[in-house]
Amino acid sequence: MKEKVLVGMSGGVDSTITSLLLKEQGYEVEGLYMKLHSKPGYHEIHQARAQKAADFVGIKLHVLDLQKTFNEKVFQPFIDTYAEGKTPNPCALCNRNLKFGEMIKFADEIGAEYLATGHYIKTDGKYLYSADDDTKDQSYFLFYINREILPRLKFPLGERHKKDIKALAASIKGLESFSSQAESSEICFVETTYTDLLKDYVQVDQPGEVLDQNGNVIGEHKGYMHYTIGKRKGFTVHGAHDPHFVLSINPKKNQIVVGKKEDLACYDVKLNNLNMFDDRKEFDTTVKLRYRTKAVKCHVKIEADVAYLKLEESVFGVAVGQAAVFYDDYKLIGGGWIIES
């Protein structure tokens, strides 16, 4: 009897090729399209594409409406985090709670032993690993998924490159259109900029004071939610000749503190809400403090559910609310959420 695998299908080329590869490998494959955010007109287009892909592969496509759960566990925290003067990471929350949370529950309902997605990442059932295509690697955003489900995950694209996936789709009669589809944006529910989206829910534009590190008022800004740590534009500093960067944000007073680039340097970082793939408590490793940044060496000490990091070299622009993810070379060993830097 064939083992069953549930594939998350978005209507894009990656999940389409994933389902095709798994079927060719001899699995019984079923697809799942998840309605997550409530962007008008989005699901009509993408669900139709997912159905077209499922029909081509010859598999059943289930549809799960998770808009309410998405709003509670991803979208509202996204808004709340900006309102608190922090920088959110909605993709990591979505992966834990929905794509690998609600989806694993649905896999259980239909009797699927495995869960698969078109993410560019690898796993051996105990750890996650960076994808071979480092330009598409998504391991940073999956650090927060429940370690108990790792033995049930399959990522057929982890050892492949995006250009090869597109070329494969282009070479298959009936899938040519999938190879030329526009890539989805990093945050799926943000159409233009995050501030445009926030304006529908909170008061974003509210002019306030720019302070130096001694508390002196030295300029004006458009509203604290326009800024993240390290930003150097969009505010004025009277008489400034050198670039100034946002060092901290005070949401209660609608103030931002700015300084020179060297003032952004950070050697100590504190994390909470950890998600570790093994039980080590004190170790040397490397850490990524933002997506698309290089990993830096650090010493980690975990006490209760808090990690204290000592960085071997300074990192600029460490933002509270972002994810810090630990890597031993290509192996992802866990991470947490930055609460202090």
Secondary structure, DSSP 8 states (H G I E B T S, - for coil): ---EEEEE--SSHHHHHHHHHHHHTT-EEEEEEEE-S--TTHHHHHHHHHHHHHHHHT-EEEEEE-HHHHIIIIIHHHHHHHHTT----HHHHHIIIIIIIIHHHHHHHTT-SEEE---SEEE-SS-EEE-S-TTT--GGGGTTS-GGGGGGEE-TTTTS-HHHHHHHHHHSTT-HHHHTS----SSTT-SS-HHHHHTTTS-----EEEE-TTS-EEEEES-GGG--TT--SSEEETT--S--EEEEEETTTTEEEEE-GGGGEEEEEEEEEEEESS---EEEEEEESSTTS--EEEEEEEETTEEEEEEEEEEE---TTSEEEEEETTEEEEEEEEEE-
